[in-house]
Amino acid sequence: MLRGLLSLFTSGLIIHPMVLLGIGSGIYLSLSYNLQEIYAFMAMPLVYLVVVVIALLYTLKYNRVHKSFSEETDWKETFSAFIGNIFKLLISCACAISLYTMFFL
């Protein structure tokens, strides 16, 4: 387990901004609300719309993929990065919530 945690730090995944935002929001939700309120909050479609907008803005501003030796944007790879950012944000938030509830509740 420690090797797996160490590999998350050495690969740089744990310091990705979408992962850090997901961890921070998961810990905030766990500290502020109980599980029933978190489930009700996560059932609202507006939450997922906000996640998509945040991931889209981050991808277009900081994570845009360019074609090799060109300033043109590779839209296929940028869209893949956008989908990956959505999943990184949602999965890290869910993992932070479950880890907090497992150890502290």
C-alpha positions, 0 to 999 in steps of 0.5 A: 500500500505504501508503494502505491501511495509513493507511486502516486506522488512520484508519477505526479498524479497526486499533484495534478490540479484537478485531483487536488481540487477533487480532494479539497472539495471531498474533504470540505464536503465531508467536514461540512455535511453528513453522508445523507446531505452529501448524497443529496448534493451529489444527486443534483445535476447542477454539480456535474455541470459545474464539474464539466465547466471547471474541467473545460476551462482548465483544459482550454486554458492550461491543458490544451494539446498542440500538434507536434511542431505546430501551434495548432490545437489537436482537438481530439487529444484536447477532448481526451484530456478534457474527459480525463480531467472530468474523471480525475475531479469526480473520482478524487472527490469520491475517494476523498469522501470515502476515505474521510468517512472510513477513518473519521466517522 
